[in-house]
Amino acid sequence: MRKTRVYVGTYTEPILFGSGEVFQGKGEGIYTFELDEATGALDLRHTTKSVPNPSYLAVDSRHRFLYAVNELKTFEGKKSGTISAFAVDPRSGSLQFLNKKLTHGTDPCHVAIDRNGKAVFVANFMSGSVCTLPIRTDGSLQEASTIIQHEGSSVDPKRQSGPHAHSTVLDPANRFAFVPDLGLDRVMSYRLDLELAKMTPNEIPWLEAKPGAGPRHLAFTPDGRYAYIINELNSTMVIAAYDAERGSFQPIQTLSTLPEGFAGTSTCADVQVSPSGDLLFGSNRGHDSIAIFGINRDTGRLTARGHQATGGRIPRSFGIDPSGTFLLVANQSSDSIVTFRIDRLHGSLVPTGLVADVPAPTCVTFAPEGQ
């Protein structure tokens, strides 16, 4: 049976969040696991240490290189975080450090790679900026070729007094990049020039969110016709039809990610579509659950399928293995990766009882061996 590697990012040192909370990171770096594709069990293979706050990871499409943001406010006296590049050993999955570059913004929290492996795209949360860095043939990074600083604010005086870029997502055609900005209540739109590894503002510059929503992440359906935008602050999921020619969205539905009557405090985090394209998942931090939705493939509209408790606290991130069999949740505040089996027939998550101990996990990334 082919094996699947799983890389887990962590917080390794204290960090001040935008909410005002100081989180005491206690991870040791980047953890490399092997996933048992029959049971969903995780077997720890390597720990790549001395990597500060590798809170978000991305592996290139050929699984040769891994890139990790270093979520920092300063580096060598500069107000900037960094991004680290690693070569992946094809046999063991271990990581060899290549180089590190400035992200030209504070608290980089997300990294994406275009499908041709020409550039990485980084969102700097605290400073509200984005940058692109060209990738050399050996996987190492060049200096940033694009740096864009967002400007503005929105209605929440605590969380939205300035821009907070939270992720960068490329469309399936590799033509546009979208940046949900929590502080602006906008999903910014950029055209790509991958030969130069540059982004420029699109003719339709953004999608406006509801005031106070706080867009965080988005995910496309496999066919690229629809996108799902998860809003951190008001715990909603926005369904939007995607115009691939113009790089624009048309919202068609909005649903809550929380159960009716919930009166506690909760914020959203991650959103992902199953490889089959018929299920959507979003994580609730506070309610500590995964919200489950069925996707109508013809219309993109969602049907709520309920919630699954994550078996831990503050599900910062989760990952779906490439076969669509397992969903792994990173419970940031209870130091655990919990495995669930995806039941496509009933549209549910089934607890496996399997838990891997990881201090302060923040990201789950898959890389099947042999590809």
C-alpha positions in Angstrom: 0.0 0.0 0.0 1.3 3.4 -0.9 2.2 5.6 2.1 1.2 9.2 2.6 3.4 11.6 4.5 1.9 14.2 6.8 3.7 17.3 7.8 2.5 19.2 10.8 3.5 22.9 11.6 3.6 24.2 15.1 4.2 27.3 17.3 7.6 26.9 18.9 7.6 30.2 20.9 5.2 32.7 22.4 3.2 34.8 19.9 0.8 37.7 20.4 -2.4 37.1 18.4 -4.6 39.8 16.8 -7.2 39.0 19.5 -4.7 40.2 22.2 -4.1 36.7 23.5 -0.5 35.6 24.0 -0.1 31.9 23.1 2.7 30.0 24.6 4.0 27.9 21.7 5.8 24.7 22.8 6.3 22.8 19.5 9.7 21.7 18.5 9.4 22.6 14.8 8.0 20.6 11.8 6.8 17.1 12.5 6.9 14.4 9.7 4.4 11.5 10.1 3.5 8.5 8.0 -0.2 7.9 7.6 -1.5 4.4 7.7 -4.0 4.5 4.8 -6.0 1.6 6.2 -6.5 2.8 9.8 -5.7 6.5 9.8 -3.0 6.1 12.4 0.0 8.4 12.4 3.6 7.2 12.9 6.1 9.9 13.8 9.2 9.7 11.5 11.1 12.9 11.9 11.1 16.3 13.7 12.8 19.2 12.0 13.9 21.4 14.9 15.3 25.0 15.1 12.5 26.3 12.8 10.8 29.2 14.6 7.0 29.2 14.5 6.5 27.2 11.3 2.7 27.8 11.6 1.8 27.1 8.0 3.3 24.7 5.5 3.0 24.0 1.7 4.5 21.3 -0.4 5.1 21.7 -4.1 3.0 19.6 -6.5 5.9 17.1 -7.2 6.6 16.8 -3.4 10.3 17.8 -3.8 10.2 21.0 -1.6 8.4 22.2 1.5 8.0 25.9 2.4 7.2 27.1 6.0 6.3 30.6 7.1 8.1 31.7 10.3 5.4 33.6 12.1 7.5 36.3 13.6 7.2 40.1 14.2 10.9 40.8 13.9 13.9 39.2 12.3 17.4 40.5 12.7 16.1 43.9 13.7 13.7 44.2 10.8 9.9 44.3 11.3 9.3 41.2 9.2 8.7 37.5 9.5 10.5 35.0 7.2 9.8 32.0 5.0 12.0 28.9 5.0 12.6 26.5 2.1 13.4 22.8 2.5 14.3 20.0 0.2 12.3 16.8 0.9 14.2 13.5 1.0 12.2 11.3 -1.5 12.8 8.1 0.6 12.4 9.2 4.2 10.5 12.5 3.9 13.0 14.2 6.1 13.7 17.9 5.4 17.0 19.6 4.5 17.1 23.4 5.0 17.8 25.4 1.8 17.4 29.0 2.7 15.3 31.7 4.3 13.9 35.0 3.1 12.1 38.0 4.5 8.4 38.2 3.9 8.4 42.0 4.2 5.5 42.0 6.7 4.9 40.8 10.3 3.4 37.5 11.4 3.3 35.6 8.1 0.5 33.1 8.6 -0.1 31.4 5.2 2.0 30.2 2.3 0.8 28.9 -1.1 2.7 27.6 -4.2 1.5 27.8 -7.8 0.9 24.4 -9.4 4.0 24.8 -11.7 6.3 25.5 -8.7 7.5 28.9 -9.9 6.6 31.0 -6.9 5.4 31.1 -3.3 2.8 33.5 -2.1 2.8 34.7 1.5 0.1 36.5 3.6 1.5 38.6 6.4 -1.4 38.8 9.0 -0.4 41.5 11.5 0.9 44.0 9.0 -1.8 43.2 6.4 0.5 42.7 3.4 1.2 40.0 0.8 4.4 39.1 -1.1 5.6 36.7 -3.8 9.0 35.1 -4.0 10.3 33.3 -7.1 11.5 29.7 -6.6 14.9 28.6 -8.0 15.3 25.2 -9.8 16.9 23.8 -6.6 13.9 24.8 -4.5 15.5 27.7 -2.8 13.9 31.1 -2.7 14.9 34.4 -4.3 14.1 37.8 -2.8 10.5 38.9 -3.0 9.5 40.1 -6.4 6.1 41.6 -5.3 5.2 43.3 -2.1 1.7 44.7 -1.7 0.5 46.6 1.4 -3.2 46.6 2.0 -4.8 49.7 3.4 -8.0 50.5 5.3 -10.1 49.1 8.2 -13.6 47.9 9.0 -16.2 48.0 11.8 -14.6 46.0 14.6 -12.4 48.4 16.6 -10.4 45.6 18.1 -9.9 43.1 15.3 -10.4 45.3 12.2 -8.5 48.6 13.0 -6.2 47.9 10.0 -5.6 45.3 7.3 -5.0 41.6 8.2 -4.2 39.5 5.2 -5.0 35.9 6.3 -4.3 33.6 3.3 -3.5 33.6 -0.4 -5.4 31.1 -2.6 -4.7 30.6 -6.3 -7.5 29.7 -8.7 -7.4 26.3 -10.4 -6.3 27.9 -13.7 -3.2 29.5 -12.1 -4.3 32.9 -13.4 -5.5 34.8 -10.3 -4.7 34.9 -6.6 -7.2 35.8 -3.9 -6.4 37.2 -0.4 -9.1 37.2 2.3 -8.3 40.2 4.5 -9.9 39.9 7.9 -9.3 43.5 8.7 -10.8 45.0 5.6 -13.8 42.6 5.2 -12.6 42.0 1.6 -11.3 39.2 -0.5 -8.7 41.0 -2.6 -8.1 39.8 -6.2 -4.8 39.8 -8.1 -3.7 38.8 -11.6 -0.7 36.6 -11.8 2.4 36.7 -14.0 4.2 33.5 -13.0 7.1 34.1 -15.4 8.0 37.1 -13.3 6.5 35.8 -10.1 4.4 38.9 -9.8 0.9 39.9 -8.7 -1.0 43.0 -9.9 -4.4 44.2 -8.8 -7.3 42.7 -10.8 -9.7 44.9 -12.8 -12.3 43.7 -10.2 -10.2 44.5 -7.2 -12.1 42.7 -4.4 -15.2 41.0 -3.2 -16.9 42.9 -0.4 -17.8 40.9 2.7 -20.5 41.7 5.2 -19.2 44.3 7.7 -17.6 42.5 10.7 -17.5 39.1 8.9 -13.7 38.9 8.8 -12.8 36.7 5.8 -10.1 34.2 6.6 -9.7 31.3 4.1 -11.4 30.1 0.9 -11.5 26.8 -1.0 -12.5 26.0 -4.6 -14.5 23.0 -5.8 -12.4 20.6 -7.9 -14.0 21.9 -11.1 -13.3 25.5 -10.1 -16.9 26.7 -10.6 -17.6 27.6 -7.0 -15.6 28.9 -4.0 -16.4 28.8 -0.3 -15.2 31.6 1.9 -15.1 31.1 5.7 -15.5 34.2 7.9 -13.6 34.1 11.2 -15.5 36.8 13.1 -19.1 36.1 12.4 -18.8 32.3 11.9 -20.3 32.1 8.5 -19.7 30.3 5.2 -20.2 32.3 2.0 -20.9 30.3 -1.2 -19.9 32.1 -4.4 -20.0 31.3 -8.1 -16.6 31.9 -9.7 -16.0 33.7 -13.0 -12.7 32.2 -14.2 -12.3 34.7 -17.0 -12.7 37.8 -14.9 -11.3 36.4 -11.6 -14.4 37.5 -9.7 -17.1 36.0 -7.4 -20.8 36.3 -7.2 -22.2 35.3 -3.7 -25.2 33.0 -3.8 -25.7 31.8 -0.3 -24.5 32.4 3.3 -24.8 29.8 6.1 -23.8 29.8 9.8 -21.0 27.3 10.8 -22.5 27.1 14.3 -25.5 25.1 15.5 -28.7 27.0 16.0 -29.0 28.4 19.5 -25.3 28.4 20.3 -24.6 31.3 22.7 -20.9 30.9 23.4 -17.8 32.5 21.9 -16.4 30.9 18.8 -14.4 31.9 15.7 -13.8 30.1 12.4 -10.5 29.0 11.0 -10.0 26.5 8.2 -12.2 25.5 5.2 -11.7 22.6 2.8 -13.6 20.8 0.1 -13.4 17.0 -0.1 -11.4 15.6 -3.1 -14.7 14.1 -4.4 -16.3 17.6 -4.4 -19.4 16.6 -2.6 -18.6 17.7 1.0 -17.4 20.9 2.6 -15.8 21.2 6.1 -15.1 24.2 8.3 -13.6 24.5 11.7 -15.0 26.3 14.7 -12.7 27.4 17.5 -14.6 27.8 20.8 -17.4 25.5 19.8 -14.5 23.2 18.9 -16.1 21.4 16.1 -16.0 20.7 12.4 -19.1 22.0 10.5 -20.1 19.6 7.8 -22.0 20.6 4.6 -23.2 18.7 1.6 -22.4 20.3 -1.8 -24.8 20.4 -4.7 -22.4 19.9 -7.6 -24.7 21.6 -10.1 -25.5 24.8 -8.1 -22.7 24.9 -5.6 -25.2 25.5 -2.8 -24.8 23.8 0.6 -26.9 21.7 2.9 -25.9 21.6 6.5 -25.0 18.1 7.7 -24.3 18.8 11.3 -21.2 19.1 13.5 -18.5 16.8 14.8 -16.6 17.6 18.0 -12.9 17.7 17.3 -11.8 15.9 20.4 -9.7 18.8 21.5 -9.5 22.6 21.9 -9.1 25.3 19.2 -9.1 23.4 15.9 -6.7 25.8 14.1 -6.4 23.7 11.0 -7.3 20.3 9.5 -6.3 18.3 6.4 -8.0 15.8 4.2 -5.8 13.0 2.8 -5.6 12.8 -1.0 -7.8 9.7 -1.2 -10.6 11.6 0.7 -10.7 8.8 3.4 -9.4 10.6 6.5 -9.7 14.1 8.0 -7.0 15.1 10.5 -7.7 17.9 12.9 -4.9 20.0 14.5 -6.2 21.0 18.0 -3.8 23.9 18.8 -4.6 24.3 22.5 -4.8 20.6 23.5 -1.6 19.5 21.7 -3.2 16.8 19.5 -3.9 15.6 15.9 -7.2 13.7 15.9 -8.1 11.4 13.0 -11.7 11.0 11.7 -12.9 8.8 8.9 -15.0 10.6 6.2 -18.3 8.8 5.6 -19.4 10.1 2.2 -22.6 8.1 2.1 -24.0 9.8 5.2 -22.0 13.1 5.0 -20.4 12.7 8.4 -17.2 12.3 10.2 -16.6 9.1 12.2 -14.2 9.2 15.1 -11.4 6.6 14.9 -10.2 7.0 18.4 -6.7 7.7 17.1 -4.8 10.7 18.5 -1.2 11.8 17.9 0.5 14.0 20.4 1.9 17.2 18.9 2.6 20.3 20.9 0.8 23.4 19.6 -0.1 22.1 16.2 -1.2 24.7 13.6 -1.2 23.1 10.1 -1.6 19.7 8.5 -0.2 19.1 5.0 -0.2 15.9 3.0 2.4 14.5 0.5 1.8 11.1 -1.0 4.9 9.1 -1.6 5.8 8.0 -5.1 4.3 11.0 -6.8 
